[in-house]
């Protein structure tokens, strides 16, 4: 298993500083979820027009991009909005391909209150399928995150049952699943054959995030489950300082994560 961190942890760092600090702190990779104020990665110069310079910087420090984390959602009742999100997904697949990154994260989304559940599932599946079909042609894998109204394994399985592809799976945010009321093994049994990437963060399941080992996340149990399936992907630290500026600075949170997990993996 390898270690990365989401750039949510360091919203004030530019790309160069992110890469340099990742190396200093002992990470294997970086999950890109926005750079400075820009969350649409198709608009980040370092990932697009300056991609060759970025590749050189990553190679210099022997780092890789572990996941391209998009903002795509597919439950919007407006077909034009879904079309825009499909295009966003495709643009992020192209970024992943450019950097030889194997996983693009998308969301299913929140369930609209004014639309029948079955109808929402239908058009979400139709939209996600188009993204997955494009990804299949590039060898990139699409992972839907346990997030919003799709944190539980049973709910995710409704999507997996209808989209059959080796390039379609899950980004498991374990904290989100447990916070939603799933038991650890309950979620795991639904997604164990589809885990492409993991988000790890700790806290008391009330959005009061803490350093790893200081909250209620059953970290040792998670690692043991992953070892049973010979998981060799990334454990990515998602410390959401971008959304919660009161959290500790990355100079504190990022090295602590590596020190804690290296002992377990």
N, C-alpha and C positions, 0 to 999 in steps of 0.2 A: 504494500500500500504506500501511496505517495501523499505528500502534503502540499496543499495550496491554500491561498486565502482569497476571498472576494475583495475587490477594490471598494466595496461598501465600507470597509474598515478604515480606509485612508482617503476620504473625499477631498482633502486639500493637497494631496501629492500629485505632481505631474508624472508622466509615464516613466521618465528616466529615474526619478526618485523611487517609484514603486519597484522597478526592476532591481535597482541597486540595493534597496533595503531587503527585498526578498532573498537576495543572495546572502547578505550579511546575517539575516535571521535564520538561514538554513532551510529555506523552502525549496521544493522541487518545481513548483509551477505557480501560475497566477490565474485566477478566475477573473475575467474582465466583466465588470458590471458598472460601467460608467467610468469616465476619466474626468476629474475636476467637476464641472457643472453639467457635462454632457452625458446623458443616459442612452441616447440613440447611437449605438456603436458605428452605424453607417456614416455618422458625422464626425467621428474621431479621426483626425488626420494621421495619427500614428498607426492606425489599423487599415488605412486606405491609401492615400497618395504618398505617405511616407513609410509604407509597409516595409520596404527593403531596409531602411535604416533601423526599423524596429526589430526585424529579424536578426540583423547584425548585433544589436544590443542584447537580445535574448541569447543568442549563441555565445556571445562573449562571457556571459555569466552562467552558461549551461542551464538555462531555464526554459520552460515551455508554457504555453497557454493551456491551462487544464480544461477550461470551459468558456465558451462565449455565451454570456447570459443576457438574453434578449428581454424585452418588455412585452412580448407578444401575448395577446389574449384572444380567445375565440368564441366567447359566449355573448358578445354584443348582439342585440337583436337587429341592428342596422347592417345589412349586407355590405354596404360601402365601407363601414368600419372593419368588418371582417376581411374584406379585400385588402385594405391597407395593412392589416396585421399579417396576412399571408405574404405580402410583398416585403414586409419587415423581416419575417422569418427567412425568406429567401436571401435577402441582403446579408443577414447574419450567417447563413450557411456559407456564402461566398467568402466572408471574412475568415470563418473557421478553416475553410479549404486553403486560403492564402497562407495560413500559419500552421497548417498540418495539425490543427486542433480537432479532436475526434467527437466532441459533444457540443451541441447547441441546446441551451435550456429555453423552454417556452412554458407559459402558463396555460391551463385550460381557461380559467377565469372565474369570476363570481357569477352566480345564477341570478338573472333578472327576476324581479318579483312579479312582473306582469306577463310572463311567458311560461307556457307549460313546460315542465321539466323535460319531458321526452322530446319536445321540439328543440329545446336548447341543446340537448345532447346530440340530436341529429345534425344541426348545422355546425356545432363545434367539431364533430367528427368529420364532416365534409371538409371543413377548412383545414384541420390538422392533417388530414389525409393528403391534401395538395402539397403541404410543406414537406411531409414525409416522403412523398413520391419524388420531389425535387432532391431531397437529401440522399435518397437511395442512389441517384445517378452520380453523386459526388463522393460517396463513401462516408459521409458525415452522419452521425447518429443524433436523433432528436429525443430529448428527454423532457417529459412533462414533470413539473415540480409538484410535490405535495404542498399545496398552497391554496389559499382562498377557500372555496367550497369543495376542493378536491384534495383535502389533506389525508383522508382516510383511504386505506387500501381498497375497501369494497367499492367506494365511489370511483377510484381510479380504474378499477377492474372493468367497469362499464365501458371505458374507452378502450382498454387493451383487448377486450373481447371482440371488438369490431374493427380494430386497425391491426392487422397482422403483418408485421415486418420485423426483420432482424435489426433494422435501423431505427426502431421506435421503442422507447423504454422510459425509464424514470430517473429523475433527479430527486433523490430521497432527502428531504429536509426532516430529519428525525424529530427535532424539536416540534415542528409544526404538526406532525402526526400525533405525537403524544399530547400536545396541547389540545388537539381536537377531540381527544378521548379514546383514540386507538391504543391498544396495548402494543408493546414493542414487537412481540412475535406475531401479532395479528396482522400488522402492516407488512411485516417481513414475508409472511407466507404468500401474500398476494403478489409481491413485487420482486421476490428474491432472484428470479430469472431475468429480470429486466433492469437491474440497477446499473446505470451508466456512471453515476457521479453522486457524491454525498455532500450535503451541507451539515456542518457540525457547529452548534452554538449551545451555550449553557445558560441556565436561568431557572426561575421558579414557575414557568409556564403562565406567567401573567405579564409578559413583555418586559420584565425587569431583568435584562440580560446581565450576565456575570462572566467572569473569567472561567475558563474551562476547569471543571472540578469543584467549583464553588456553588453550583446550582444543583438541580435535580435530574439532569440528564444522566441516564445509566450508561456511561461511556464504556466501561469494561464489557458490559453485556453486548453493546453494539459491535465492538471489535470482535468479540467471540463469534457472533452471528456471521460477520463478514468473512472471518477465517474459514468457517464451515463451507462457504461457497467459493473459497479461493479468490475472493475479490482482490484485484490488483490495481484498481483505479485510484482516484483521488479522494481524500478526506479534506474537504475545503472549509476553512474557517469563515463563517458568515457572521461577522461582528458588525451589526448594522449601525455604525456611527453616522453614516449619511442621513439616516432617518431619526437617529437619537443622538444629537450632538453632546448630550451630557455624559455619554459613555467615555471610558478611558481612552487616551490617545493611542494611536497605533504603535508607538514606540514601546508601549507597555503590553498591549494585548497580543500583538503578533509574535514576539519572541516567546511569550508564555505558552502559547498554543503549541509551538514546536517542541519546547522542552517537555511539556506534559505528554504529548502523544507519542513522541519517539520512544518512550519507555514501554509503550503498550503494543506498538505495531512491529 
